[in-house]
């Protein structure tokens, strides 16, 4: 089964919470309360997002964390990569991978294309989209790949 980790799921939840908040800066305790997530998990995720440039810390009495960019400029891919590392559906999709079957594999090229589509799609979905009620990623996909469709010929 292909799926993101619970930590990444929580990370997206926290980032959407921050993007929707009226306050520009939120601390870990406030985020844990708002999101109903365990405080240790929230702190761990915030540190990873901070280390990967998704958040910045604000010191002082009203300190905490804030987004480094507008929610429309932060993609779901950015968050996944910050929390999990490079997106790769197969081992050979990773840069600098060394697969024992590389010389004999007849599907590697297609896996690389599929991986590019997944990365591209996740890159096209912003944090602002995730907040939007009724957001439809399928429409975004159709628009993204509309000019790459092959013409159908009768014959």
N, C-alpha and C positions, 0 to 999 in steps of 0.2 A: 504494500500500500504506500502510495506517495502522499505525504502530508507534511505540513510544517509542524514544528514542535510547539508544545504548550507555551513555552517561554516566548516564542515569536508571536503566537496568538495573543498572549497577554501584552506583548510589546505594541502590537497594533492597537489594542484596546486603550493602552495608556496614551499613545500618540494621538488617537482620536479624541480622547478626553482632554488632552492639552490643547488641541486645535479648536475645540468647541468652548473652552473655558473663557469666561469673561475676564478673568485675571490673567495677565501676561506671564506671571511666574507662579508656579505651584511647587510645593515641597513634596517629598516622598510620602509623608503621613497623609496629607490631603489627597494625593492621588490614590493611595491605598483605600482610603475611606470612600472616595467617589466611585472607584471602580470595583469595590468589594473584593479586591485581591489581597493575598497575604503580603504584609509589609516587607518581609525579607525578599520575596520575589520581586516586588516593585523596586526595591533598592538595587538589586542585582541588575535588573533590566535597565534602569535609569543609568547606572554606571556604564553598561555596555553601549548604550545609545550615546552617552556623553563621550566615551572614548572613540567612538566611530563618527563623531561630528554631527550627529542628528540633533543633539541638545547642547545647550551651554548652561553652565551653572552660574547662579547669581548669589553672591555672598551678602551677608547682613541679616538684619532682623526680618525683613520680608523676603529672604532669599529662598532659593529653590532652583527649579529648572525651567527653561523655556526653549521652544523650537528655534533652530538656527535659521530656518527658512519658512516661508509661507506654506501652509498646508497644500496648496495647489502645486508647489514645487518639490514636494517630497513624495516619492513613489513608494508603492508597496514593495517593489524590488529593493529600494534603498534600505528599507527597514529589515527585510529578510536577510539581505547581505550583511547588514550591521550586526544582526543577532546570530546568524547561522553560518555565515561565510558564503562563498560563491555558490550560485544556483547551478546544479548539474543533475540531470535526471539519471545519467549513467556515469560510471567512472571515466569513460573515455571523453566525456563532455567537459571535464575539468582541464584547464590549461596545464600543460606539462605533465599530463598523466602518462603512465606507462602500463599499457594493458598487454598481457601475454598473448592475446588473440588479435592484436592490432593488424598484423600482416595478413590474417586470414578472414577478417571480419567483413561481411558484406552489408552490414547495417550501420556501421559507424557514421557514414556521411548523413544518413537519414536521421539518426539520433542527434547529431549536431544541429541539423535544421530544426528538429522538434524542440531542442533545447533553446535555440535562438528565438523561436516563436514564444515559448513560455517566458523567457527573460524579457522579451519585448512587450508582451502583454502585461506582465507584472509591472514593467516600467511605465506603461501607459496609464495605469490606474493610480491615481493620486490619493493622498490622505484626505483631501477635500472630497473626492469621489466617495470614499468610504463613509463619510458623514452624511452624504446626500441621501435622503429617503427616495427609494425607487430607482437608485442608480442601476443601470443595465449594462454590464460589461459586454454583452453579446453585440450590442449596437456599436460599441467602440471597436470590437474585433472586426466587424463587417467593414467599417470605415477604414481601418488600418490595412486590411488585405484586399480592398476593393480593386486597386490598380494592379495587383499581382495575379489576378485570376486569369486562367488560360481560356481563350475563346473555345467554345464548344462547336465542333463541326459536325454536320450531318453527313452520312455517307455510308 
